[in-house]
Amino acid sequence: MNYHQYYPVDVINGPGTRCTLFVSGCVHQCVGCYNKSTWRLNSGQPFSQAMEDQIIADLQDTEIRRQGLSLSGGDPLHPQNLPAIAQLLKRVASECPGKDVWLWTGYCLDELSVEQQQVVTMINVLIDGKFVEALRDPSLVWRGSSNQVIHYLR
């Protein structure tokens, strides 16, 4: 998996203070997407063990307390991203108790593959659906267009 950006302290992408990772790779290529640079799987830089370790360390930081981790992109549920995302989520669950995980995807919940569903079982909140420029609504919180749904899973 590749990623474009990692914010160790973020207050925009989900509630509270968070760590946010923007991964590479998106098959949806929505018209009006604000993150087109993340569409190609080989764009950005490789997601390394060192980056995974940094995310875990940042989530465990007691000086700047984070509520959780936000995963966006690109698309964290792109099939090629699933192994690395699953590994990261397993570590968050075991090493960062009490931290929530929010994930944005262009896929809809009811169309996820078995592998994608397995990843979704490890998160707290899923924001699903493609960005639709005709339904763009800047007043929405954590969504770009009104067709996108926030699923509070656990």
KAQUI-V168311 format. One record per helix or strand of 3 or more residues. SS is the DSSP state (@ for helix, = for strand). FROM is the first residue (numbers start at 1). TO is the last residue. If there is no record, write none. Layout:
[[SS FROM TO] [SS FROM TO]]
//
This chain:
[[= 2 10] [= 18 23] [@ 36 38] [@ 49 60] [= 68 72] [@ 79 95] [= 100 104] [@ 109 111] [@ 114 120] [= 125 128] [@ 133 135] [= 149 152]]
//
